Amino acid sequence: MKNRNEELKRKLKKAASISLCAVLAGGLAAGTYTGVNYLTGYEQSVQAASEDKVELLKSEKKSDDSKDDSKDESTAKGSLDVSDIVEAAMPSIVSITTKSVEEVQNYYGMFGQYGAYSPSQEQEVQGSGSGIIIGKNDSELLIATNYHVVEGAETLSVGFCDSTACEAKVKGYDSEKDLAVVAVSLDDIDSDTMDAITIATIGNSDDLKVGAQVVAIGNALGYGQSVTTGIVSAKNRQLNSDDTVGDYDSDSNSATNLIQTDAAINPGNSGGALLNMNGEVVGINSAKLASTAVEGIGYAIAISDVTDTLESLMNEETRDKVDNHGVLGITVKSVDSAVSEAYGVPEGVLVRDVTEGGAADEAGIEAKSIITKFAGKVVTTKEQLIDFLSYYEPGEDVELTLEVPDGKGYKEETVTVTLGENTNTQSTDSKDNGDGQGSSQDDNLLEDWENNEGGSGLQYGEGWN
């Protein structure tokens, strides 16, 4: 019995010793854990994370060196601070100021000698937009913008990030895609400005996902460069002929692929940059397309769909308007989209009459043909044709693309025309008939079509006046 009691005491004593060691070891481990956490700040992170799971996830990613790439991607996707992106991109964004002359009704004269038929008067109008520096050649800095920013402009001025400004010229444009490239002579840019500006990095708009964050930069309202941010709310949009927006039709030659965003794009932002979170240009903002009563919807031209067009425009010859431009020797009318859709005729510029012995007559162009391209550029209105002609002197050869009625429909022909002398005393920007040798009323061509006799034959060019 005595031996059994002694054995029990030994076991209890041993158990107590083990328990005491465990307590001491636990205390030491806890103390070490607390000390290490105190030195590294980890305890505070865990405590904060226990209140906000997002902070806990960030902390785990921060301590895991093997996930640096995913950390950067997550931060870029979720961060509302885009100051680094803006700082890097702003030197490649410019403001564009235009001056043009428009005819306006003289309302004060309505009550004077002419009554309600008072003549119109010319008025200088200033416009503003934005542009993106996309490259340079040996003599020029090249800037992308919207066509509607420079359309009809008599003079252009480009403002850089260091507040300097230079005169510019339109190098080329594609009115169908609402794109233009503006050139500034390198001789006009001082060395300090050249050091301050940068060429934009072009991204891939096809990689954009709906919901991705984007940044818009531009000369909003003409007040200077401003920044807005938002998300991509939709992709593959297009502007329809009735000014509605629908799904992009990739088979249409005239459609432009648009990115829809809720980043504020206001007048003056036109031609500015839409950037992804890597600071790459993924779109060219087009405020003209955002004229809607619905808030939070703006549009930008998807950059990946127009890179070829921009490169083509960048390599065109830079021309100046000439005082006495060459002429085609024709009278014309615009074939707008309404006429084109109603009667199945090509959209372009209808040749109504050909002057005998004139440039067009010598080239074999006949009445009822429709001009669709001038020197490779799409022509949709007689005003565009007049503008194209204003850059070419008499005696220069110009290639025209025509849709010619053949009794069954239309066939495409390409002819080279040697421009004739301009005997008209009107200025080159006058609202004449397209040949600089007369004038005609800009009446409604659809009304002409409906008033002519010939029925369905009109779609093949029969019965036109």
Stockholm file with secondary structure:
# STOCKHOLM 1.0

chainA/1-465         MKNRNEELKRKLKKAASISLCAVLAGGLAAGTYTGVNYLTGYEQSVQAASEDKVELLKSEKKSDDSKDDSKDESTAKGSLDVSDIVEAAMPSIVSITTKSVEEVQNYYGMFGQYGAYSPSQEQEVQGSGSGIIIGKNDSELLIATNYHVVEGAETLSVGFCDSTACEAKVKGYDSEKDLAVVAVSLDDIDSDTMDAITIATIGNSDDLKVGAQVVAIGNALGYGQSVTTGIVSAKNRQLNSDDTVGDYDSDSNSATNLIQTDAAINPGNSGGALLNMNGEVVGINSAKLASTAVEGIGYAIAISDVTDTLESLMNEETRDKVDNHGVLGITVKSVDSAVSEAYGVPEGVLVRDVTEGGAADEAGIEAKSIITKFAGKVVTTKEQLIDFLSYYEPGEDVELTLEVPDGKGYKEETVTVTLGENTNTQSTDSKDNGDGQGSSQDDNLLEDWENNEGGSGLQYGEGWN
#=GR chainA/1-465 SS CHHHHHHHHHHHHHHHHHHHHHHHHHHHHHHHHHHHHHHHTHHHHHHHHHHCHHHHHHHHHHHCGGGHHHHHHHHHHHCCCCHHHHHHHGGGEEEEEEEEEEEEECGGGGGTTTGGGCCEEEEEEEEEEEEEEEEECSSEEEEEECHHHHTTCSEEEEECTTSCEEEEEEEEEETTTTEEEEEEEGGGSCHHHHHHCCCCCBCCGGGCCTTCEEEEEECGGGSSCEEEEEEEEEEEEEECTTSCEEECCTTCSSCCCEEEECSCCCTTCTTCEEECTTSCEEEEECGGGGCCSSTTCEEEEEGGGTHHHHHHHHTSCCCCCCSSCCBCCEEEEEECHHHHHHHTCCSEEEEEEECTTSHHHHTTCCTTCEEEEETTEECCSHHHHHHHHTTCCTTCEEEEEEEEECSSSEEEEEEEEECBCCCCCSCTTSCCSSSSSCCCCCCCHHHHHHHSSCGGGGGGTTTCC
#=GC SS_cons         CHHHHHHHHHHHHHHHHHHHHHHHHHHHHHHHHHHHHHHHTHHHHHHHHHHCHHHHHHHHHHHCGGGHHHHHHHHHHHCCCCHHHHHHHGGGEEEEEEEEEEEEECGGGGGTTTGGGCCEEEEEEEEEEEEEEEEECSSEEEEEECHHHHTTCSEEEEECTTSCEEEEEEEEEETTTTEEEEEEEGGGSCHHHHHHCCCCCBCCGGGCCTTCEEEEEECGGGSSCEEEEEEEEEEEEEECTTSCEEECCTTCSSCCCEEEECSCCCTTCTTCEEECTTSCEEEEECGGGGCCSSTTCEEEEEGGGTHHHHHHHHTSCCCCCCSSCCBCCEEEEEECHHHHHHHTCCSEEEEEEECTTSHHHHTTCCTTCEEEEETTEECCSHHHHHHHHTTCCTTCEEEEEEEEECSSSEEEEEEEEECBCCCCCSCTTSCCSSSSSCCCCCCCHHHHHHHSSCGGGGGGTTTCC
//
